Amino acid sequence: MSYIFEVADETIWSPARRVGQLYVGYIESIARTLKLPTGLTAVANDYFEINLAQFKSLIDTAANEYVTSSHTIFYQLLEPVLPVSIALILRADPTWQVANPGAQDLVNAAYPLSRDMPQ
């Protein structure tokens, strides 16, 4: 079994079930903390449509927090999920650029991850 993440009827990621569950949990937690919508809409338990505008806003805000936070643990908690999220955005919109140029290292980390993320 796998999860499906779609943007405009195009599957951009189809991870294993446990990976998908963990990812959705991360995103929901980050969105709650930042008081922003996730951009994810559950079509089924294992199938999510991504509202790209909302998702980009969440990830841009989280990436900015990552760059500007002086709290080491907060930084470490954001670090694992941001490159995966950026890889998803870049699959849907290859011209996208992170709002804070200081987060470019996250974008650079997304490229090799994308190769390991099944569609």
FENBEL-V716359 format. One record per residue. OMEGA is omega in degrees with one decimal (NA if undefined). BURIAL is # if it has 24 or more other ideal C-beta (glycine too) atoms within 12 Angstrom, else .. Layout:
[[OMEGA & BURIAL] [OMEGA & BURIAL]]
//
This chain:
[[178.1 & .] [173.9 & .] [175.0 & #] [173.7 & #] [-177.0 & #] [169.9 & #] [177.9 & #] [177.0 & .] [175.4 & .] [177.2 & .] [179.3 & #] [177.0 & #] [178.1 & #] [-177.5 & #] [172.3 & #] [-174.9 & .] [-177.7 & .] [178.2 & .] [178.3 & #] [179.0 & #] [-179.5 & .] [-179.7 & .] [-180.0 & #] [177.5 & #] [176.5 & .] [-175.8 & #] [178.8 & #] [179.3 & .] [178.5 & .] [-179.4 & #] [177.8 & #] [-178.5 & .] [-178.6 & .] [179.2 & #] [178.3 & .] [174.2 & #] [-179.9 & .] [-170.9 & #] [178.5 & #] [174.6 & #] [179.3 & .] [173.3 & .] [174.4 & .] [-179.1 & .] [-174.2 & .] [-174.6 & .] [-176.1 & .] [169.9 & #] [-179.1 & #] [169.7 & #] [-169.9 & .] [179.8 & #] [179.3 & .] [-179.0 & .] [176.9 & #] [180.0 & #] [178.9 & #] [-175.8 & #] [174.5 & #] [179.3 & #] [178.9 & #] [178.7 & #] [176.8 & #] [176.5 & .] [179.4 & #] [-177.2 & #] [-171.8 & #] [-177.0 & .] [174.1 & .] [-179.1 & .] [-173.6 & .] [-177.0 & .] [176.4 & .] [177.9 & .] [-178.6 & .] [179.4 & .] [178.1 & .] [-171.2 & #] [-175.6 & #] [-171.6 & .] [-174.7 & #] [178.1 & #] [176.9 & #] [179.8 & #] [178.5 & #] [176.6 & #] [177.8 & #] [179.2 & #] [-177.7 & #] [174.6 & #] [-179.0 & #] [-177.0 & #] [-176.2 & .] [-179.8 & .] [-177.9 & .] [174.7 & #] [178.8 & .] [-174.3 & #] [-179.1 & #] [-178.5 & .] [177.5 & .] [180.0 & .] [-178.0 & #] [178.1 & .] [176.4 & .] [177.5 & #] [178.8 & #] [178.1 & .] [-178.1 & #] [-175.2 & #] [179.5 & .] [177.4 & .] [-177.1 & #] [179.5 & #] [-178.7 & .] [-177.5 & .] [-176.5 & #] [175.3 & .] [NA & .]]
//
